[in-house]
Amino acid sequence: MKMDQVASSQNDEFYTPEYAIKPILKYLKMPCVVWCPFDTAESNFVKMLQRYAACGVSVVHTHIETGGDFFSIDPPPM
């Protein structure tokens, strides 16, 4: 996306590309719970991590639009 389009957009929702997520996966210690505190189900982080459920990854996602205010909720049990 061009920067002039970004600057004039009312939308501030941008998704991290999968190629930027893959290098992080090797640092997860299985089994684990990953909390994505600013993500919806459409997030690339959430989608990619859910693919690793069989390996022991559990994903919890919260977003302000669905009542998940990071500053006022307790993190999920880890």
N, C-alpha and C positions, 0 to 999 in steps of 0.2 A: 504494500500500500504506500502510495506516495505521501510525503510529509504534509503537503498542502491539503490533501484529502483528510488526513488524520486531524490536522489542526481545525478544520472547519466542521468536523463530524461532532454530533451530539453524543455519540456512543463512545464510551471509554472501555468497552469490553474487548480485550485482545487476547487471543489464545496463544500459549506457548507452543511452538512447533514440536512435533515428536522428536526431531533430530536433536533438540536441546534437552529433552527429558531423558532419553536413553542413557547418556553417560552417568546420570545420577543413580540409576537402578542398581548398579553394582555395589553401592554403599548401603543398601538395605540389608538388615540382618533378619533372616526369616526364622520363624513367622513374625509378622509385624503388623501394626495398625498405622496407617498413614492418614493424618488429618489434613485435608485441604480446606483451610478456613475461609477462603475467598472464592470458592469454586462452585459452579453448578454441575449438574450431571453431564452437561455438554462440554465441560472442560477437557482438554487433551490430557492433562495430568490424571484426572479421574478415569477417563476412558482407558488410558494406557495402563494405569495401575490395576484396574479391574481385570485386565487380561492376565495378571499374575496371581489371581486368586488361588489357583491350583497349587501355587508355590508357597502359599501361606500369607499372601498380602491381603489385608482387609482395608478397604478405603472408606473413610467417612468424609463427606463433603458438606460444608455449610456455606451459606451466602446470605448477605444482608437482605436480598430481595425475597428470601423465603423465611425470614425471621432469625437468621443466624448472625446476629451482631457480634463480631469477634471480641469487642470490648466488654460485652455484658454476659456472655455465655461461658460456661465451664467447658474446658476441652473434653472430648470423649474419653472414656477409660482406655488406657493404652495397655 
